[in-house]
Amino acid sequence: MTAQHEAVIIGAGFGGMGAAIQLDRLGIRDYVILDREAGLGGTWHVNRYPGLAVDIASVTYSYSFEPNPNWSRLFAPGEELKRYAEHVATKYDLRRRMRFGTTVTSARWDETAQRWLVTVDGGEPLSARYLFTATGFLSQPKTPDIPGMDTFAGKIIHSADWDDSYSLDGKRAAIIGTGATAVQLIPELAAKVKELTVYQRTPIWVVPKVDTPIPRPVRRLFARFPGVQRAARLVNSAALETLSTVGVLHYRQARLAAKGAELLARAHLFAQVRDAETRRKLTPGYSFGCKRPTFSNSYFRTFNQPHVRLRTSSIELIRPHGITTADGTTTDIDLLVLATGFDLWETNFPAVEIVGRDGRDLGKWWRDTRFQAYEGVTMPRFPNLVSLNSPYSYTGLSYFWTIEAQMKHIARLFGEMRRRGATTFEVTEQANADFLARMTRRLEDSVFYRGNCATARSYYFNPHGEASLLRPVPVVTGNRDARRFPLDDYAFTGSATTTPADPRSRVGTQ
């Protein structure tokens, strides 16, 4: 038996919950939310490593329509984000639609039934008129392919699968990676282990973190007058928008602003690290903004401690009790921590097999042509599919800006479908091609193409070498487009329409 639903949402993180909230607002309540994990919250459920915290101000990292007055700090710790996710699920009655421990393996469009057939590992398939993929950008942990990894006799912990039962006290530890996760984790490890060796491939730009507790009177003010918190959100959003739009997207016109941010990071490093050689190793050779920068007041200082070592020679071999680098140095360790990030492009675009009309495989199409998605949410020949983690979808520095813009797009799209009495939507090939061309032109002024990003190893770049993760428009523009995109960019068909024309017959194929 195949369970029939109006909609299936894959992913119970903030993106999936945002889509669910919008469906409820539209009067579509026959939906299920599937997630492979044991609980909701996405990355804030999976990640629980020491030092985990949001990397932008808490007032910005939340739904604008559901402010949280209870953040304890300007940069809230991870457990508070998890509690916020639980609160949202409870308030908006989402839990009863969630199914955990459910791994979706594929979704295929049935042209005859005009529905998606969703296959679940070890379970019965589901059928849905509409499919929403909200699997997140950072959901597939990456394990480095280093010779000897399987021979290591000590403990291996990935930052995305932290073992709370393992004691760090007195351990000789090594950590591979110096990205945003490692910046938070390394000071916490150094405070507990006997020895810590940090293996760095690419240094990261780090700027000071203006982080303080939020006083209780301020929290009470936020709770009593939500408008005050919304005003604080707008102020913080404006600052972040200036950083991302001016310094990153308009790098050609505002090169001095980007250089100013780089000087701030260099001054921060100089003030915190005593040894000149260590400072040299920790200084990136790529332009500020090629990789997402991060904030910390403790990361650099950690390298002043006598029991912390920084290694920049490449790892050649992992032995049963140590690590050997290309310069011949072997370091004995008991614990190996992998802060190696996530496999963003190879296994996450898409995270499950998706086959649309005419047998078009989404992953293969993206890799054979270019990574592309109209307004960051829909693709031609994938009817009734809304992909919430797609190329050109990420707007600004807070993921919630992206989520809420996509919610607006869903509202306009489904509203027009209802007005026409249609049951199926599909973006036209021409609209998709025009959007891709606009995004490509806009990126020409960005740091990704005008700066020096050759050594950045940034996940912003896809396997084709294009910076197609970010949508190169201001947040205001992204939200405006979500409310005003041309409705003729979609072909609407269904029972209440006349005989539908194949959208390809009007605009050609690619």
N, C-alpha and C positions, 0 to 999 in steps of 0.2 A: 504494500500500500504506500502511496505517495501523499504526504500531508500537503494540503493546499493552503496557501497563505496569500494575502494581498502583497506582502513585502517580506523579504528576508534581508537582515542587516548582518554583515560579517564583521565582528569586532565590537567589544563592549567597553571601549575606552571613551574618551571625551568626544571624539569624532562620531562614533556610532551612537552615543547617547544624544548628541545634538541632532542627528538625523531622525532619531526616534521621537524626540520632542517636537520636531517640525511636522512629522507625520501625524502625530496626535492633534496638533493645531489644525491640520488640514482635514481632520476627520477620518483619517486612515488608521484604524486601530487593530486590524488583523495583521499583525507582524510579529516576527520573532527575531531576537538578537542572539547570534551564535558566537561563542568564543572558546578557543582551545584551552584557555587557562582555567584555573579553579575559582577565579573571582573576577570582579569587574575593576575597571580603572586603567586597563592597558599597561602602558609603561610604568605607571605608578603602582600597579599591582605586582608586576614582574620584578622591578628594580627595588632593592632594599639594602644596598651596600652602605657601609658606614660613610657618613658625610653627605648622603644624597639630599639634594635641595633643588628647588627650581632656580633656573639661571637668569630669570628676569623678575622684576618686582611682582610680588604676589597679587597686588591690586589689578595688575594687567593680565595675569595668568588665571583667568576665570571667565565664565560667561558674563557678558554685560548685563543680561537680564536676571542673573542669579548671583549678585555680589555676596562675598563671604566676609562678614565683619570680624571673624574670629582668627584671622591669620596672626600668629604669634610674632612673626618677624617680617621685615620688608622682603626677604627672600625665604619663603617658607620651606621647612624641611619636608622630605618626601612623605612622611606619615600623615602630614596635614593635607597634602594633595590627595592621598588615598581616602582620607575621611571626607574630603570635599566631594570626591566622586561618589562615595557611598551616600552622602546627603542628597546629591542630585538625583541618583537612582531612586531613592525613597520618595522624595518630594514629588517627582514627576511620574511615579508609579511605573517604573521601568523594570523592576526586578522580576515581576511575574511573567514578563516576555523574554527573559534571559535564560539561555541554556549554556551551562559551562561544561568544560571537558569535552567540547564538541569541535572536532577539527574538520573544517571544510576542505575537501580535496579538489573539487572542480565545480564549475557552473557552466551549463550549456544552454544556448537559446534554442527553443523548440519553435520553429517557424509556423508549424501547423497550429499548435496550441497557443502561440503568441505568449509564451511563458518561459521562465528560467527554471531549469532542472538543476537543483543543487545537491551534489553528492557529498555525503558525510562519512568520514572514516569509521567503519564498524557500526554504522547506524542506517536507518531508513532514509532514502532521499526525500527532499522537499521540493515542492513546486511553488513558484512565486511569480506574480505578474511583474513585480519590480524588485530589482536587486541593488543593494547598496554595499559597497566594499569599503570598510573603515578599518583596515588592518594596520594602519599607522605607518609612519616612515621608518621608525626604529624598532622593528619587531623581530628581526631575524639575526640573532647574535652571530658574530663572526669569530671563528676559531682559527688562529694562524696555522698555516701548513709549514711547520718547522720540523726538520728531521729529528727523530728521537722523542717526539712529544709523547708517544705511547709507551715509552720506556721509563718515564719519570716515576720514581717510587714514592715521592712525597704527595702532598695535597695540591690539586689544581682546582681553582675557583674562578669562574667567569663572573664578571661584575653583574651580569644580568641573571645570574643564578647563584646568589650569595648563600653561603652555608652559615647560618647564625650559630649553629651548634659547635663550630670549629673555633677553638681558642687561638688567638693570635699571640698571646703572651709568650715571650722568649723565643719566638720563631725567627729563623733566618729566611727572610722573604724576598721575592723578586716580583716586580710588576712589569708587564709588557704593555706599553702604550702611554702616551702623554696627551690624550685628547681631553675633552670637557669632563668626561667621567673621571679620568685619572686625576685631574686637577682637584676634584673634590675628595677623592679617595686617598691619595698619597699622604696628605697630612694626617689623616686618621690612622693609616697603617703605621706611619713613622712613630706615632705616639704609643704604640703597643708592642711592636715587634722588636727583637734584639738587633737585627740588621735588616736594612732595606736597600735593595739594588733596583734602580729604575732604568729600564731599557727604553730608550727614546729613538724613534725613527724620524719623526717630524716634530719640531717644537711648535708651541702654540702661543699666539698673542694673548696675554693676560693683562687686564686693567684692574685698578682698585675696585673693591666691592664696598659700596656704601650700604652696609647692612647693620641694622640695629633692631632691637626688640620694639614692637609696636605697643606703646603704653596702654594699659587697660582703659583709661579715660577716652583715648582715641578709638579703641574698639567699641566702647559703649556709644560713642558719638556716631560711628559708622552704622551700628545696629539701629539706633533710634532715627537717624537721618541718612538713609541710603544715598540720597543725592550728594552728600559730602564725599562719600566713597567713590561715587561715579565721577565726581570732579577730579579726585586724586588719580583715578584711572586715566582720565583724559590728559592730565598733565604728564603722567609717566609715559603714556602712549605717544604724545607729541615728541618727547625726548628720544624715545626709541625709534620713532619714525624718522627723525632727523638723522640718527646714526645710520639706519639701514638705507634710506632713500638717497640722502646726500652723499654719504661716504662710500656706499657700495654701488648703488644703481647709477648714480651720476658722477662716477669717478673722474671721467674726462673733464667735466666742467668744474668739479669741486675737489681737485687733486690735493689742494692745500688742506682741506678739512680732513681728508683721509690721512695725510701726513701728520696732522695734528694728533689724531688718535694713535698713530704709530709712535709718535714721540712720547705720548702719555704712557704707553705700555713700556717703552724703553726706560723711561724715568722710573717707573714702578719697579722694573727689574733691577736697575742700578741701585735703588734705595734699599732693596731687600736682600740681594745676594752679594756677599763680600768678595768671593773669589772671582777674579777677572776671567779665568778660563771657563769656569762654570757659567758665568754670564754669557760668554760667547756661545757656548753650546746650547743655551736656552733661548737664544735670539733667533727668531725665524728669518729665513732668507726670502720669504715671499711677502707680497703686499698685504697690508692689513685689510681684512674682509674677504680674502680668497677662501679662507675657512672661517667658520663661525667662531668669533673670539669668545672669551669667557672672562668671568670675574672671580677674583680670589685675593684675600689678604694674607693667606697662610701658605699657599703653594710654593712660592719662590723661597720663602724663609726656611722651608723644610730642608733645602739643600745645604744650609749652613750647619746642619747637625752632623756630628762626627760619625754617626752610625748609618748615614744615608749616602749612597754613591750613585752617580749618574753615569750611565754607559751609553755611548752613541755609536760604537762599533756594531755592525750587524750581527745578529745571532746566527751562529753556524750550526750548532748542535745542542740539543737538550739531552743531558745524560741522566742516569737514574737518580743522581743526587746533586746535580748542578747544571750550569749553563756555560757553554763555551762560545766566545765571540770570535769574529774573523781576525782580530788582532792577537789571538792565542790565549786570551785571559779566560780562566775558568773560575766561576764563583759557585761555592757550595751553598745550597739552599734546601729548606724543608717545605716551603710553600711557594707555589707559583700562581700569581693572580693575573688573569687575562682581562685587561681593560682595552680590548681590541675592537670595541665598537660593534657595528652591525653591518650585515651584508645588504646594503641599501638597494643597489641596482640589480644585482644578479638574481636574487631570490625574492625580492620584495616588489618588483614591478612586472606583473602583479604577484601577490603572495600565494595565490592559488591559480590553477589553470582556469582561464575564462575563454570560452569559444562562442563567438557571436554569430551573426547572420552570414550565410555563405561559407561557414566553416572558418571564419577569420579567428585565428588564435591571437589573443591580445599580446602576450609576451613575445611571440615570434614576430608579430607585426611591428611592435615597437623596436625590436632589435634589427629587423631587416630594413626598416625605413628610418624613422626618427621617433624619439620619444615625444608624444604629443597628446593633448587633450584640450578640447574646446572649453575655455573658461576654467580649465583645471578640473573638470568634472565629467565630461561626456566624450565619447568617441564615435565616429561613424561606423555603421554596421554592428553596433552594440546597442540594440533597442532596449529601452527601459532599464538601462544600467547607469547608476550614478557612482562614479569612482572617486572617493573622497581623498585618496592619497595617490595623486596622479601628477604627471609632469605639469609644470607651470601652475600648480595649485597653491603653493605656500606663499602667503602674503605677509610681509613684515616679520617681526621677531617673535611675536606671541602666536602660538598655534591657534588660540581662540579667535583671533581675527580671521584666520582662514576658515575655521569651523562656522563662524557666524555669517561670513560672506556666502559660504556654500549653502547654509540654511536659507538664505534669501533667494539664492538661485533655485533651490528646490521649490520654494513657495511660488515663485513666478512661473516656473515650468509646469508644475502640477495644476496651478490655478488656470493657466491657459488651456491645458489639456481638458480640464473639467468644463471650461467655458465652451469648448468646441465639441464636447461630448465624445472625446477620443479616449482610447485606452492605451495607446502606444505612442512613444516619442522616439525620435532618433535625430541627432544632429546631422546636418547635411555635410557632404564631403567639402563643398566650397566654403562653408562657414568655418569648418575646422582648419582648412588650408589657409584661409585669410587670417585667422587668429594666430596660427603658428608663425606666419610671416610677420605679423605685428610684434609678437614677442621676440622674434629673432632680431628685428630692427632695434627694438628697445634695449636689448642686451648689449648692443654694440658699444654703448657708452659706459658700461659697467666695469668694475674692477676685474671681473673675470676675463675680460678680453682686452682691457686697456692697462691693467696692472701686470705685475709679475707673479703669476700663479703656477709657474712650471714645477716648483718643488713642493707645492702645498699638499698634494695628495688629498684633495678635498672631496667629500662626498657630494658636494654641489654638482660635480661634473659627472655626466653619465658615461657609459662605455664608448659613445661616439665622440667624447670630448666636448660636449655641449653642456652649458650650465642651465639645465632645463628643470631643476627642482623648484627654484624660486620664480614667482611671477613678478616680472620687473615693472611693477606699478605701485604707486602709493596706496596705503590701506584705504584711504577715502575713495580713490578711483576703483579699487577692487570691489568695494561695497556698492558703489554707484553702478558699476557694470552688472553686478549680480541682480540689481533691481530693474535694470533698463536694457539688458541685452535684446537684440532684435528677435522677436518671436518667430520671424520667418527663417531664422537660422536653424529651426527645427522643422522636421516633417511630422505631422500628427496624423495618426490613422486610428481606426477602430470601428466599432459597430455602428456608431451614430454618424459616421462620415460617408461620403460617396466612395466609390471604388478607389482605393489608395494607389497613388502613383509611387513607383520605386524612386526614392530620392536621388538615386544615381542617374536616373533617366533625365533629370533636370540639370544636374551639375557635373556629371562626369565622375569618374573614379580615380583612385590613386593607388 
